Amino acid sequence: MGVRSTVGGSRHGQDARAGLAGTTEIRVGAAVDSLQGLQAEGAGPFDLVFIDADKPNNQDYLAWSLALTHVGSVIIADNVVRNGAITDSASSDPSVRGVQQFIKDLGSNPRLAATALQTVGSKGYDGLAVALVVDAPASAQP
């Protein structure tokens, strides 16, 4: 899923080089709308979800991820350390606030067992959150 139409073209080429042509689908548009569409179409459950979209909506992506997965699925979220900015409780940055809420939601959700891993690279300090769905949903709607 991607907001820009340019995402699809580059992804199709990558899929073909990886030998996955025809096994993936590219959806262009707001991710929340695409996730609602997936559920309406009866898609899923998915074994793996990778969240790397606009950070202010991470908690919505988590809710939809839970609606579209099953016990044993893995949910991974990128860019959750943000050079340590998530530790700043006074931050007004919408991306930082979104990640902070996402991490709180991960930690308080009894359906998930989760951790965060810090990474260091050319872009600085960042990290991934990795969650395992360990319990079935009470309801399929976020």
JOQUITA-V184525 format. One record per pair of residues at least 12 apart in sequence whose ideal C-beta (glycine too) atoms are under 6 Angstrom apart, sorted by the first residue. I is the first residue (numbers start at 1). J is the second residue. D is the distance in Angstrom with one decimal. If there is no record, write none. Layout:
I:J:D  I:J:D
This chain:
1:27:4.7  1:31:4.9  1:34:4.7  2:28:5.6  5:28:5.2  8:26:4.1  8:28:5.7  11:26:5.3  31:53:4.7  32:60:5.4  35:64:3.9  44:68:4.2  45:69:5.3  45:70:4.0  46:68:5.5  46:69:5.6  47:73:5.4  48:74:5.2  49:65:4.4  49:75:4.7  50:76:5.0  51:77:4.2  52:78:4.1  55:95:3.8  55:98:4.0  55:99:5.3  56:94:4.4  56:98:3.9  58:98:4.9  58:102:3.7  59:101:5.0  59:102:5.4  59:105:5.2  62:105:5.5  63:142:3.4  64:142:5.5  67:140:5.3  67:142:5.1  69:133:5.2  71:133:5.6  71:136:5.6  73:133:4.5  74:132:5.9  75:131:4.5  76:128:5.8  76:130:5.4  77:129:4.4  78:128:5.8  79:126:5.5  80:99:5.3  80:116:5.6  80:127:5.2  80:129:4.7  81:118:5.4  81:125:5.6  81:126:4.8  81:127:3.6  83:124:5.0  83:125:4.9  86:99:5.2  86:100:5.4  106:131:5.6  111:133:6.0  111:135:4.4  112:131:4.5  113:132:4.8  113:134:5.0  114:131:3.7  115:130:5.9  116:129:4.7
